[in-house]
Amino acid sequence: MHSWIIPYMKQYKGRMILSVFFAFIGVLSGAMLLFVSGYLISKSSLRPENIMVVYVPIVSVRAFSIMQAVFNYLKKHKIGIGEPADLDEYLSQEEIDYLEAYKKELEMLGTVSEGEKEALILSAMAGEKEAQNKLIHVYLPQVVEISKLYSGQGVFLEDLIGEGNVALTMGVTMLGSQENAAQAESVLIKMIMDAMEDMIEQTLMETDTDKKAAERVNKVADKARELAGELHRKVTIEELAQETGMPQKLIKDAMRISGYAIEDLG
């Protein structure tokens, strides 16, 4: 596990430091809330002559209460500051079912010891095809575990695993330039993680493009409906462009994207 945990920690060390910091703040807030509230109760029961004696504790109790509420909110919504996330919680039922079936298939491949794995890596580095093929089977379960790190980011787990497996298949043939087995393993894991991250980034870009295209179609359709209602007939591209100031190319693109299904535009 250290072969992919360490690269992951190096890549996201900033986030991890931030998580530790917020965890410390959360624990400190809880402790200070308990202490200050107790102090406030004790002082108030003595009926102090000057309200300023309890003014600071009152403000402090409010501040620590708000901070505690913030951390409770983060925990409720599984934001997970300062706590290891339960990665399975981010999976849909469909992904869980797929994962169970896929893991059963992987169990049929068997396991190897650390020594055997290192020997396979060294042989793969030397270019032995049989060792490279066996190494793929050895790392397939790790691809699954790595994919969980990226779950809940808009890409189905099966697609992440597939992309990771492709990177794994390519990676085992590109280890010859590494100095030792540990370095080769780290490079291999990084290739798998990079492939998954690239897929997520590409998917998000495509989703954003699709969203913008849908908004453009809806805008054209709405304007066409308004103008058609005024003219009591379907409108032409030229009429819609003249009335709305939209370029004809934009209107034509919207029609094409919609499959020429804008009813009020003919």
C-alpha positions as a Markdown table, in Angstrom:
| # | Residue | x | y | z |
|---|---|---|---|---|
| 1 | Met | 0.0 | 0.0 | 0.0 |
| 2 | His | 2.9 | 2.4 | 0.7 |
| 3 | Ser | 3.7 | 2.4 | -3.0 |
| 4 | Trp | 0.6 | 4.5 | -3.8 |
| 5 | Ile | -0.1 | 6.1 | -0.5 |
| 6 | Ile | 3.3 | 7.9 | -0.4 |
| 7 | Pro | 2.9 | 9.3 | -3.9 |
| 8 | Tyr | -0.7 | 10.4 | -3.0 |
| 9 | Met | 0.5 | 12.1 | 0.2 |
| 10 | Lys | 3.3 | 13.9 | -1.7 |
| 11 | Gln | 0.8 | 15.1 | -4.3 |
| 12 | Tyr | -1.8 | 16.3 | -1.9 |
| 13 | Lys | 0.4 | 17.3 | 1.1 |
| 14 | Gly | -1.0 | 20.8 | 1.1 |
| 15 | Arg | -4.5 | 19.5 | 1.6 |
| 16 | Met | -3.4 | 17.1 | 4.3 |
| 17 | Ile | -1.6 | 19.8 | 6.2 |
| 18 | Leu | -4.8 | 21.9 | 6.0 |
| 19 | Ser | -6.8 | 19.0 | 7.2 |
| 20 | Val | -4.5 | 18.5 | 10.2 |
| 21 | Phe | -4.7 | 22.2 | 11.0 |
| 22 | Phe | -8.5 | 22.3 | 10.9 |
| 23 | Ala | -8.7 | 19.1 | 13.0 |
| 24 | Phe | -6.6 | 20.8 | 15.6 |
| 25 | Ile | -8.8 | 23.9 | 15.5 |
| 26 | Gly | -11.9 | 21.7 | 15.9 |
| 27 | Val | -10.6 | 19.9 | 18.9 |
| 28 | Leu | -9.4 | 23.1 | 20.5 |
| 29 | Ser | -12.8 | 24.7 | 19.9 |
| 30 | Gly | -14.6 | 21.9 | 21.7 |
| 31 | Ala | -12.2 | 22.0 | 24.6 |
| 32 | Met | -12.3 | 25.8 | 24.9 |
| 33 | Leu | -16.1 | 25.8 | 24.7 |
| 34 | Leu | -16.3 | 23.4 | 27.6 |
| 35 | Phe | -13.8 | 25.4 | 29.7 |
| 36 | Val | -15.2 | 28.9 | 29.0 |
| 37 | Ser | -18.8 | 27.9 | 29.5 |
| 38 | Gly | -17.9 | 26.3 | 32.9 |
| 39 | Tyr | -16.0 | 29.5 | 33.8 |
| 40 | Leu | -19.0 | 31.7 | 32.7 |
| 41 | Ile | -21.5 | 29.7 | 34.8 |
| 42 | Ser | -19.2 | 29.8 | 37.9 |
| 43 | Lys | -18.6 | 33.6 | 37.6 |
| 44 | Ser | -22.3 | 34.4 | 36.9 |
| 45 | Ser | -23.4 | 32.5 | 40.0 |
| 46 | Leu | -21.3 | 34.8 | 42.1 |
| 47 | Arg | -23.2 | 37.9 | 40.8 |
| 48 | Pro | -20.2 | 40.0 | 39.7 |
| 49 | Glu | -20.5 | 43.7 | 40.2 |
| 50 | Asn | -19.0 | 44.5 | 36.8 |
| 51 | Ile | -20.5 | 43.0 | 33.7 |
| 52 | Met | -17.1 | 43.2 | 32.0 |
| 53 | Val | -16.0 | 40.3 | 34.2 |
| 54 | Val | -18.2 | 37.9 | 32.2 |
| 55 | Tyr | -18.4 | 39.9 | 28.9 |
| 56 | Val | -15.3 | 38.2 | 27.4 |
| 57 | Pro | -16.4 | 34.7 | 28.4 |
| 58 | Ile | -19.9 | 35.4 | 26.9 |
| 59 | Val | -18.4 | 36.4 | 23.5 |
| 60 | Ser | -16.0 | 33.4 | 23.7 |
| 61 | Val | -18.8 | 30.9 | 24.3 |
| 62 | Arg | -20.6 | 32.3 | 21.2 |
| 63 | Ala | -17.5 | 32.1 | 19.1 |
| 64 | Phe | -16.6 | 28.6 | 20.1 |
| 65 | Ser | -20.2 | 27.5 | 19.7 |
| 66 | Ile | -20.2 | 28.8 | 16.1 |
| 67 | Met | -17.0 | 27.0 | 15.4 |
| 68 | Gln | -18.3 | 23.8 | 16.8 |
| 69 | Ala | -21.5 | 24.1 | 14.7 |
| 70 | Val | -19.4 | 24.6 | 11.6 |
| 71 | Phe | -17.4 | 21.4 | 12.2 |
| 72 | Asn | -20.6 | 19.5 | 13.0 |
| 73 | Tyr | -22.0 | 20.7 | 9.6 |
| 74 | Leu | -18.9 | 19.6 | 7.8 |
| 75 | Lys | -19.0 | 16.2 | 9.4 |
| 76 | Lys | -22.8 | 15.8 | 8.6 |
| 77 | His | -22.1 | 16.5 | 4.9 |
| 78 | Lys | -19.1 | 14.2 | 4.8 |
| 79 | Ile | -16.6 | 16.9 | 4.1 |
| 80 | Gly | -14.3 | 15.1 | 6.5 |
| 81 | Ile | -11.9 | 17.6 | 7.9 |
| 82 | Gly | -9.3 | 15.9 | 10.1 |
| 83 | Glu | -10.8 | 12.5 | 9.7 |
| 84 | Pro | -10.1 | 9.7 | 7.2 |
| 85 | Ala | -12.9 | 9.6 | 4.7 |
| 86 | Asp | -14.9 | 6.4 | 4.3 |
| 87 | Leu | -14.5 | 6.2 | 0.5 |
| 88 | Asp | -17.3 | 3.7 | 0.1 |
| 89 | Glu | -19.8 | 6.3 | 1.3 |
| 90 | Tyr | -19.3 | 8.2 | -2.0 |
| 91 | Leu | -20.2 | 5.2 | -4.1 |
| 92 | Ser | -23.6 | 4.8 | -5.7 |
| 93 | Gln | -25.4 | 1.4 | -5.2 |
| 94 | Glu | -24.7 | 0.7 | -8.9 |
| 95 | Glu | -21.0 | 1.3 | -8.3 |
| 96 | Ile | -21.0 | -0.9 | -5.1 |
| 97 | Asp | -22.6 | -3.8 | -7.0 |
| 98 | Tyr | -20.1 | -3.4 | -9.8 |
| 99 | Leu | -17.2 | -3.3 | -7.4 |
| 100 | Glu | -18.3 | -6.5 | -5.6 |
| 101 | Ala | -18.6 | -8.4 | -8.8 |
| 102 | Tyr | -15.3 | -7.1 | -10.1 |
| 103 | Lys | -13.4 | -7.9 | -6.9 |
| 104 | Lys | -14.7 | -11.5 | -7.1 |
| 105 | Glu | -13.1 | -11.7 | -10.5 |
| 106 | Leu | -9.9 | -10.4 | -9.2 |
| 107 | Glu | -9.8 | -12.9 | -6.4 |
| 108 | Met | -9.5 | -15.6 | -9.0 |
| 109 | Leu | -6.1 | -14.2 | -10.1 |
| 110 | Gly | -4.5 | -15.0 | -6.7 |
| 111 | Thr | -1.9 | -13.0 | -4.8 |
| 112 | Val | 1.9 | -12.8 | -4.7 |
| 113 | Ser | 4.3 | -12.0 | -1.9 |
| 114 | Glu | 6.3 | -8.8 | -1.7 |
| 115 | Gly | 9.4 | -10.6 | -2.7 |
| 116 | Glu | 7.7 | -12.1 | -5.8 |
| 117 | Lys | 6.2 | -8.8 | -6.7 |
| 118 | Glu | 9.7 | -7.1 | -6.5 |
| 119 | Ala | 11.1 | -9.9 | -8.7 |
| 120 | Leu | 8.3 | -9.3 | -11.3 |
| 121 | Ile | 9.0 | -5.6 | -11.3 |
| 122 | Leu | 12.7 | -6.2 | -11.9 |
| 123 | Ser | 11.9 | -8.6 | -14.7 |
| 124 | Ala | 9.4 | -6.2 | -16.2 |
| 125 | Met | 12.1 | -3.4 | -16.1 |
| 126 | Ala | 14.3 | -5.8 | -18.0 |
| 127 | Gly | 11.6 | -6.0 | -20.7 |
| 128 | Glu | 10.4 | -9.5 | -20.1 |
| 129 | Lys | 6.8 | -9.7 | -21.6 |
| 130 | Glu | 5.6 | -12.6 | -19.4 |
| 131 | Ala | 6.7 | -10.6 | -16.2 |
| 132 | Gln | 5.0 | -7.5 | -17.5 |
| 133 | Asn | 1.7 | -9.4 | -18.1 |
| 134 | Lys | 1.9 | -10.9 | -14.6 |
| 135 | Leu | 2.6 | -7.5 | -13.1 |
| 136 | Ile | -0.6 | -6.2 | -14.6 |
| 137 | His | -2.6 | -8.9 | -12.8 |
| 138 | Val | -0.7 | -8.1 | -9.5 |
| 139 | Tyr | -1.6 | -4.4 | -9.7 |
| 140 | Leu | -5.3 | -4.7 | -10.8 |
| 141 | Pro | -6.6 | -4.7 | -7.1 |
| 142 | Gln | -4.5 | -1.5 | -6.4 |
| 143 | Val | -6.2 | 0.2 | -9.4 |
| 144 | Val | -9.5 | -0.5 | -7.7 |
| 145 | Glu | -8.3 | 1.0 | -4.4 |
| 146 | Ile | -6.9 | 4.1 | -6.1 |
| 147 | Ser | -10.1 | 4.6 | -8.1 |
| 148 | Lys | -12.0 | 5.0 | -4.8 |
| 149 | Leu | -9.9 | 8.1 | -4.0 |
| 150 | Tyr | -11.5 | 9.8 | -7.0 |
| 151 | Ser | -15.1 | 8.6 | -6.5 |
| 152 | Gly | -17.9 | 11.1 | -6.4 |
| 153 | Gln | -16.2 | 13.5 | -8.9 |
| 154 | Gly | -18.6 | 13.0 | -11.8 |
| 155 | Val | -17.0 | 9.8 | -13.3 |
| 156 | Phe | -18.4 | 6.4 | -12.8 |
| 157 | Leu | -16.1 | 4.0 | -10.9 |
| 158 | Glu | -16.0 | 1.5 | -13.7 |
| 159 | Asp | -14.7 | 4.1 | -16.1 |
| 160 | Leu | -12.0 | 5.2 | -13.6 |
| 161 | Ile | -10.9 | 1.6 | -13.2 |
| 162 | Gly | -10.9 | 1.0 | -16.9 |
| 163 | Glu | -8.7 | 4.1 | -17.4 |
| 164 | Gly | -6.4 | 3.1 | -14.6 |
| 165 | Asn | -6.1 | -0.4 | -16.2 |
| 166 | Val | -5.1 | 1.1 | -19.5 |
| 167 | Ala | -2.4 | 3.2 | -17.8 |
| 168 | Leu | -1.2 | 0.2 | -16.0 |
| 169 | Thr | -1.0 | -1.9 | -19.2 |
| 170 | Met | 1.1 | 0.9 | -20.8 |
| 171 | Gly | 3.1 | 1.6 | -17.7 |
| 172 | Val | 4.5 | -1.9 | -17.2 |
| 173 | Thr | 6.3 | -1.6 | -20.6 |
| 174 | Met | 7.9 | 1.8 | -19.6 |
| 175 | Leu | 9.8 | 0.9 | -16.5 |
| 176 | Gly | 13.2 | 0.2 | -18.1 |
| 177 | Ser | 14.6 | 3.7 | -17.2 |
| 178 | Gln | 14.0 | 3.4 | -13.5 |
| 179 | Glu | 16.8 | 2.7 | -11.1 |
| 180 | Asn | 15.2 | 0.2 | -8.8 |
| 181 | Ala | 11.9 | -1.7 | -8.1 |
| 182 | Ala | 10.6 | 0.9 | -5.5 |
| 183 | Gln | 11.1 | 3.7 | -7.9 |
| 184 | Ala | 9.5 | 1.8 | -10.8 |
| 185 | Glu | 6.5 | 1.0 | -8.5 |
| 186 | Ser | 6.0 | 4.7 | -7.6 |
| 187 | Val | 6.2 | 5.7 | -11.2 |
| 188 | Leu | 3.6 | 3.1 | -12.2 |
| 189 | Ile | 1.2 | 4.2 | -9.5 |
| 190 | Lys | 1.6 | 7.8 | -10.4 |
| 191 | Met | 0.8 | 7.0 | -14.0 |
| 192 | Ile | -2.5 | 5.3 | -12.9 |
| 193 | Met | -3.4 | 8.3 | -10.7 |
| 194 | Asp | -2.6 | 10.8 | -13.5 |
| 195 | Ala | -4.7 | 8.9 | -16.0 |
| 196 | Met | -7.7 | 9.0 | -13.6 |
| 197 | Glu | -7.2 | 12.7 | -12.9 |
| 198 | Asp | -7.0 | 13.5 | -16.6 |
| 199 | Met | -10.2 | 11.6 | -17.2 |
| 200 | Ile | -12.0 | 13.5 | -14.5 |
| 201 | Glu | -10.7 | 16.8 | -15.8 |
| 202 | Gln | -11.8 | 15.9 | -19.4 |
| 203 | Thr | -15.2 | 14.8 | -18.2 |
| 204 | Leu | -15.7 | 18.0 | -16.3 |
| 205 | Met | -14.8 | 20.0 | -19.4 |
| 206 | Glu | -17.2 | 18.0 | -21.6 |
| 207 | Thr | -19.9 | 18.4 | -19.0 |
| 208 | Asp | -19.3 | 22.2 | -18.9 |
| 209 | Thr | -19.4 | 22.3 | -22.7 |
| 210 | Asp | -22.7 | 20.3 | -22.8 |
| 211 | Lys | -24.2 | 22.6 | -20.2 |
| 212 | Lys | -23.3 | 25.7 | -22.2 |
| 213 | Ala | -24.7 | 24.1 | -25.4 |
| 214 | Ala | -27.9 | 23.3 | -23.6 |
| 215 | Glu | -28.2 | 26.9 | -22.3 |
| 216 | Arg | -27.6 | 28.2 | -25.9 |
| 217 | Val | -30.4 | 26.0 | -27.3 |
| 218 | Asn | -32.8 | 27.0 | -24.5 |
| 219 | Lys | -32.1 | 30.7 | -25.1 |
| 220 | Val | -32.7 | 30.4 | -28.9 |
| 221 | Ala | -35.9 | 28.3 | -28.2 |
| 222 | Asp | -37.3 | 30.8 | -25.7 |
| 223 | Lys | -36.7 | 33.7 | -28.1 |
| 224 | Ala | -38.2 | 31.8 | -31.0 |
| 225 | Arg | -41.3 | 31.0 | -28.9 |
| 226 | Glu | -41.7 | 34.6 | -27.9 |
| 227 | Leu | -41.4 | 35.9 | -31.4 |
| 228 | Ala | -43.6 | 33.1 | -32.8 |
| 229 | Gly | -46.3 | 34.1 | -30.3 |
| 230 | Glu | -46.2 | 37.7 | -31.5 |
| 231 | Leu | -46.4 | 36.7 | -35.2 |
| 232 | His | -48.7 | 33.8 | -34.7 |
| 233 | Arg | -46.5 | 31.6 | -36.9 |
| 234 | Lys | -43.1 | 29.9 | -37.0 |
| 235 | Val | -40.2 | 32.3 | -37.5 |
| 236 | Thr | -37.2 | 32.1 | -39.8 |
| 237 | Ile | -33.6 | 32.2 | -38.7 |
| 238 | Glu | -33.3 | 35.6 | -40.4 |
| 239 | Glu | -36.3 | 37.1 | -38.5 |
| 240 | Leu | -35.1 | 35.7 | -35.2 |
| 241 | Ala | -31.6 | 37.1 | -35.7 |
| 242 | Gln | -33.0 | 40.5 | -36.7 |
| 243 | Glu | -35.3 | 40.8 | -33.7 |
| 244 | Thr | -33.0 | 39.5 | -31.0 |
| 245 | Gly | -29.6 | 40.6 | -32.4 |
| 246 | Met | -28.3 | 37.0 | -32.1 |
| 247 | Pro | -25.9 | 35.9 | -34.9 |
| 248 | Gln | -27.4 | 33.6 | -37.5 |
| 249 | Lys | -24.5 | 31.2 | -36.9 |
| 250 | Leu | -25.4 | 30.9 | -33.2 |
| 251 | Ile | -29.0 | 30.2 | -34.1 |
| 252 | Lys | -28.0 | 27.6 | -36.7 |
| 253 | Asp | -25.7 | 25.9 | -34.3 |
| 254 | Ala | -28.4 | 25.8 | -31.7 |
| 255 | Met | -30.8 | 24.1 | -34.2 |
| 256 | Arg | -28.1 | 21.6 | -35.2 |
| 257 | Ile | -27.3 | 20.7 | -31.5 |
| 258 | Ser | -31.0 | 20.3 | -30.8 |
| 259 | Gly | -31.4 | 18.0 | -33.8 |
| 260 | Tyr | -33.6 | 20.6 | -35.5 |
| 261 | Ala | -36.2 | 20.1 | -32.8 |
| 262 | Ile | -36.9 | 23.8 | -32.0 |
| 263 | Glu | -40.6 | 23.8 | -32.8 |
| 264 | Asp | -41.2 | 27.5 | -33.3 |
| 265 | Leu | -38.2 | 27.9 | -35.7 |
| 266 | Gly | -38.5 | 26.9 | -39.3 |
